[in-house]
């Protein structure tokens, strides 16, 4: 009969006899615990046994949520988590809202402040996902940083001066008081649990992807403005 649940998720099991085994370390006692798939024998800890009432306090250890899932599912869950973490932390950065207001004034309302905030937040999220993908999959650093920075330089050559300054300034969002502690803490934590030799490159990746996002959106906004101007001239 399964033992009834006790307070705070603990289970109390009445002990009568415990199976035992003898080995090099002496006699070891085990406690049978009822499971749906059959009884499980756990090491018996006498400090959890109350001889007056004959009860034993057992604290079950739950298995990981994705324990039976394939390996890629665990990687996907981690990357989704760090993306949401980077996205949410960037939305809370106070300096980013000031940067968005400046850009909205420079573009006379064409480029909205909220659009910049969300664009940078998405860039930081993808940057963190790319940085942690390097840690989990042991990718070369040139793939995570070299190619994005090269693409940023190419986009810079085709962008206007206003968007160039705003885009490269947006990289400083990842050095804010909210984003940096979360990025570094997550990098150290996941880096210690993985087999990667180092966790370098997470902050750098989280800095370059917002540049790509802002430059790309800036080119799209400029193209949209030119099309709108061409339509107005045709109407005249």
N, C-alpha and C positions, 0 to 999 in steps of 0.2 A: 504494500500500500504506500503511495507516495507520501512523504512527510508533509504536514500542513505548513503553509508559508507563515513565517514569523514577521516581526516588525522590520521595516526598512528593507524589504525584499529578502530577508534571511529565511532560511528553512530550519525548522527544529525537528530533529529525528531522534526518536527514543532508541537507545542503544541497549541491546541484550548481549549479543556475542559478536565479535569482529573476526573476520578471517585474518589469518596471519601467514607470514612466510619467513623462512630463516635464510640468512645470507651472511656474507663477510662482515656486514655491519651489525649483525645480531638479529634479533627477532623484530620484524616489522609488522605493525597492525594496520588493517585497512577497514574502512567503513563502507558498507554497501549503501548506495544511493539509488533510488528508483528513477529510471529514465524511461521515456516512451519506447526507446529501442531496446531496453533491457537494463538490468542493474549494472551500475558502474562502481568499481571499488577504488576509493580515494584514500590517500594516506591519513591515518587516524592521528589527530592532534589532541592530546589529553588536556591541553590548556582550554580547549573549547568544550570539554565535557563537564557537566555538573552532576556529581555523584548523588547529590541530595534529591534531585528530581529525575535523574536518569535521562536527561536530555543532552543533545549535542547540537551546537550551533554550526551550521554549514553555510558558507557564503558561496553561491555558485558563480563561476566565471563564465561569462557569455563569450561565444565565439565571435570573431569579426564578421561584420555584415556581409562582406564579399568573400568570405572564406572559400566557398564552393565555386565562385565565378572564375573565369579565365584571367590570366595575368593582365591582359590588355584592359580589362574592365577596371582593375585597380588603378592602373595608370590614368585611365580616362577620368575616374573619380577624383584623383589628386589634381589633375590639370583643370578640371571644372571648378574644383574648390578654390585653387589659387587664382583662376580667372575672376570668379565672383569676389574674392578677397581684394584683388587689385582694383576691380571696377568700383566696389563700394568705398574703399579707402580713398580713391581719387575724388569721388563725388564729395567727400567730406573735407577736402583740402580748401582752406579759405583763400589762399593766394590764387587758386585757379579761377575763382569767380571774378576776382579783380582783373585777371588777364582777359577773361571773356568780355568784360565790360569795355576794356580798351579796344579789343578787336571789333566789337559792335560799333563803336564810335568811328573807327578808321574806315570801316566798310559801309558807313551810313545806314546801318540796319540790315544790310544784306546777309551778313554772317552773324547769327544770333548768339548771345552769350550761352544760352542753354545748349545750343548745338555744339559749341566748342567744348563745354564741360563734358558732354557725353562722348564726343569724339576722342578727347584725351583719355577719358576713363576706359573706353574700349581699347585704345592703344596700350595703356598700362596693363590691362587685363591680358591681352594677347602677348605682351612682352613678358609678363610673369609666367604665363603658360609656356612660352618658348624657353625661358631660362630654366624652369623646372623640368621641361622635357630633356634639356641637356643633362641635368643631374640624373634623372631616372634612366635615360637611355644611353648615357655616356657619349653624347654627341660631341664632335669637335667644336671648339670655340669659334673658329672661323665661320662655321655654318650659321651659328646663332647671332654673331655680332658683325662679322665681316660683310656678309651679303646685305643685311639690312642697312648698315651704314653706307655701303656703296649705292644702294637704291635711294637712300636719303639724299646723297650728293647729286644724283641724277635728277631727282625731282626738284631739288633746289635750283638747278640751272634753268628750269622751265617755270619757276614760280615768281610771283611779284615780290618786291622788297618787303611789303607789309606782312605777307604771309611767311616769308622766310624768317623774319625776326620773331613772329609769334610762334611759329612751329619749333624753332630751336630753343626758345624760352620755355616752351611747354615741357621740355625734357627736365627742367628743374622741379617739376611737380613731384617727381619721385624722390626728391631730397627734402620733402616737406616733413613736418613733425608728426603727421599721421601715417603716411605711407611707409617711410623708411623703417620704423620699428617693426611693422607687420611683415614687410618684405624680408628683412634680415632674420627675424625670428622664424618665419616659415622656411627660409633657406637653410638655416642651421638645423632646424628640426628634421626636415625631410632629408637633408644631406647626411645626417648622422645615421638615419635608418636605411639609406641606400648604400650601394656598393661603389658609388662614385669616389674618385680620388679627391675631389675638391668640389666646393659649391660656388665657385667664382663665376660671375657673369649674370647673376639674376638681376641686380640693380641696373647694370648696364643695358641689359635687354629690355627692362622695363622703362628705360629712358629713350631708347631709339625708336621703339614702335609708336609712341605718341607723335614723334616727329613725322614718321611716315603717314600716320593717320591725318594729321593736320595739313600737311602738304598736299596729300591726295584730295582731301575735302576742299582745300583752297582752289586747286585746279578745277574741281567740279563746279564750285560756286562761280568762278570767273567765266567758265564756259557757259553756265546758265545765264549769267548776266549779259554776255555777248549775244546769245540767242534772243533774249528778251529785247535787247536794243535793236537787233536786226528786224524783229517783228514790228517794233514801233516805227522804224524808218520806212518799212514797207507800207504801213498804214497811212503814213503821211504822203 
